[in-house]
Amino acid sequence: MLKNIDPQAVRRLAAQLRGLEVTEERAAQLAVEIARVNEAARAEGAKNDFNDQPTSFAVTLAALAKR
């Protein structure tokens, strides 16, 4: 289940961290995408173990990004 991401938080972070002004409509779209990426990262992270190769999580995320 996707966690809700606050579009207003997306707008604030875009402005604060990247100096970008994002419309309310675009922030809502980005919030959905952020929630999807977050859920995929959490699911993959749950499959990994602290004893795994340190780069395996990054490699998995890179492979998911290419889908």
N, C-alpha and C positions, 0 to 999 in steps of 0.2 A: 504494500500500500504506500502510495506516494505521500510524503509529508508536505504540508502546505508551506510554501515559501512566500513571505510577505513582499508583494511587488514594491511597496514603498521602501522596504529595506534594500531591495535591489537598486532602486533609484539613488538612495543615500550612499550606498557603497560604491556605485559607479561614479558618483560625483566625488566622493571622498578619496577613493583609491586610484581612480583612473582619470579624474577630471572630466568625466563625460556627463552630458545631460541626456537623460533617457526619458522618452515620453511615457505617460501612464500605460498606454496600450502596449508599447514595446516592453516595458517592465513586467507586465502581466505575462507576456509571451516568454520572456527570459526566465521568469519565476518557474514556469512549467518545465522548461528545459533544465534548469538548475536542479529541480526536484528529481527529474529523471536521471540525471548524471549522478546525483547524490545517492539515489537508491541503487543504481548499478554499482557504484563504488563500495557502498556498504555491503551489498550482497557478495561481491568478489572478496572484499576484505574479510568477511566472515569465513570464507573458504581457506584462507591462509593461516599459517601457524607462525608463531614467533621464531620457530626453528627453521622456517623456509629460507630459501635463498633471498637475500634482501631485495634483489631486483625483480623478483617474480611478480610482485604486485604491480609495479610500474609497467612491466611488459604486458601484463594482462589488461591494464587500463588502456594502453596504447593500442592493443589489438581490438578492444571494444570500440575505441574511437573511430576506427577505420570501417566499422560496420555501417 
